[in-house]
């Protein structure tokens, strides 16, 4: 089933939760709505489900206008952040609920219900918990049951609201991979909300980055990570260094450092901000003829396959310290210790001329 | 990389900072116990002692004479009407307050508490003012030959008034703590409004509901002030148990008064036991949510 959202707006008092949103979810895709809290992502999901109504705009399922359809007739599956399992029912009854409440004519018989529920519990690998109550399960188990319950009614669309938000880091990682695999097997059109960029990048086919009720960028994980459309997306997705500089006739300056900027041949002394990912920062012990910025090693974190350096820089060209990530081998070569002077240079950067920096997001 | 040694965690100190000295503790416990014995336990014992002072036969005779039986019947009738009505109103009001946002919500919340803050006698007088012979609706009621004041309907009305808060007050915090996500989940899964109420909402609040109902029932049967104003004290007709006790006492018929009073005391004891049991279950139902 495809979902199409046209010019959707929603206001809560004076707060604009959604500002004329347009979005198309392709059949069978796994789409992530990514954004900070208050960006409108959960509101959008709840409007798609029918739990909230929009002030204006339309929601179409398979090109059919469903804006005024009752929740019951939308055939969506919904997974809540806090699971919302029925606490007074066993796990089996939880999963069977959607089948049991059907009108008599459409209701499968008891044998059929038993078969379907058992099958779903096997799918989420928790059939051995059928007789337990929700409070006897761990968070990760509850969320898998919530998913099985949502799938029991064979929904055309699966909507997940921060499904792993309440779980601890290890379980979250496991469930992410598991959801991805489940989606590969089932190919049900799915939309999930998250504020965790890593989760969105790892799981989704496409990511919709939202901020203040608007869509900032839509693209594959690779696209939004490698080619962020604007400073907001840059800062929201992954760690990034921000440099203040100027652009002039195809060249950019960050302090004394000159960089080619052929995309802006016409620029006349514009102020600009440049973003550099930590792994795109080159670190040298000595100046090798090329221009570079001098900095001092303030902190070394060498856990895992890479070494993370925190470098302080005299001028106010950057926001705080410069973060650089280098390989273990390179770190051994350089033999850095705290307090050493180094010279840094961006290997790759993205320029946004004339952009007033909004400075609000640090992930 | 250097490792930083963790500070040695010293074993938990034996004396907890919030714990008082034994002397202070025992004084407080003794004070509380003697207060309770003097003001609660002693009167309770006295009721049964006085009631049985002249033996079982007199006791049984006092509670089985026609006027006493009529009082018992009336008290049960009033409770049987007031409690179910408050049950429905309590669930509806708690549902509205806990799960929806609407204008006038805070007014509704304070209105529910009104019977707690108004003296029961005033509540009774209000009904006399409205439905009494000289009241607003008096002439109309007389024309149609309907009597409310000094009759059973007045007693039921007064009982409903004083017992309104009990069930709603018990359910509102419980429903607020549970939120409405389970109801949302049920509706998305295709359940109708009634199915959601029946399978999700009511089972989730059943112990709180029982707790509120027990308290509501105890108050309904024990109410004196409001009922006294609207009753008219007609023996065998408009006397509830509490009013019957007062009449007997005023007639210096102490044994009979205490015998009937012992019925109310027994009701209180049963209520107390049921309340304690329900309370434990309510606590369980609140904490056993999805967030635990």
Interface residues (C-beta under 8 A of the other chain):
Chain A: X49 X50 X51 X71 X72 X76 X77 X78 X80 X82 X83 X84 X85 X86 X87 X88 X97 X98 X101 X102 X133 X134 X135 X142 X149 X150 X152 X153 X302
Chain B: X1 X181 X182 X184 X185 X186 X187 X188 X189 X190 X191 X192 X195 X199 X200 X203 X204 X285 X288 X289 X290 X291 X292
